[in-house]
Amino acid sequence: MKPGAALLLLALGAGPALAEGGPSPAQMRALAAAMTQAGCVLDAANQDAVLKSAGLTAAEAGMTLDALVRAHRVAQVAGPAYRLEDCR
């Protein structure tokens, strides 16, 4: 599987997990902090490092990323990649 496809599947696989209650605020903060450390972007090249830094499994990261997108804290950009809004 191509790395970009893995990232896309990570985000798309979040639907069922959200039905089970979604991510905690701590998980959302952890992923946002890990993305900030990675230059404000989550993409195929850095997803393993970002998930490790956030302490999240792929399933947890998928549902957390989806929640951040729905909260307008993260935007999908070309690639597929995701950019943390208001990140410096």
N, C-alpha and C positions, 0 to 999 in steps of 0.2 A: 504494500500500500504506500502511496506517495505521502510524504510528511504533511502536505497541505490538506490532503483528504482526511488524515487523522485528526487534524485540528477542526475541520468542518464537522466530522462525526462527533467529536468531543462536544461541540455546542449543540448539535442537533439531537444528541442522545439525552438531553436534559429533560425533555417533556415528562416522561413517567416519574422521574425523581421529584419534579416540582409538585406533582399530584400527591406526593407523600409528605409534604410539609415544606419543602424547599430548604435553601441553605440558611445557616444561622448568621446573625450579624458578624460574629467572629470570623466565619469562613469568608464572608464578603470583604471584611477588612484585610484578611490575610492575602487573598488573591489580589486586591488592589495594591497592597504594599509590595507584593512580589512583582507585579507588573511595573510599578514605579521603579523598582530596583533594576528592572530589565529594560529601562528606557521608555516606559509607558506603553509598550506594545507587547502583545502576546501573538506569536506566530509559530509556524512550523519549526523554525530554527531554534526557538528558545522555549518551547512549551514544556519540555521535560524539566529544564532548570526552574522555570516559573512554578510548575506544580510542586516540585521538590521544596522550593523555598517557601511556598504557601502551606506545605504540609497537607496537600489534598490529593486524593486519588483522582483518576481521570473522571469517574462518575461524579464525584463531589465538585470537581472543577467545572464540569459541563453544566451542572445545575446552577452553580454560583455564577458562572459567566452569563448564562441566560438571564438570571435575576438582575445582574448588573446592567445588561443590555436593556431589559424592560424598565429599569429605574433610570435610564438615560445617563448612566455613569460610564458606560463603555459603548463605543460605536464600532461597527464592523467596517473595515477598510479593505482595499484590494488585497488579494493574496491567496486564500482568505487569512486575514489577520484582524486583530481587535486592538483598538487604541483606547486607553483610559482617558476620559474627558478631564479637562482642567488639571492635567498632570504636568509637572515641571521637573 
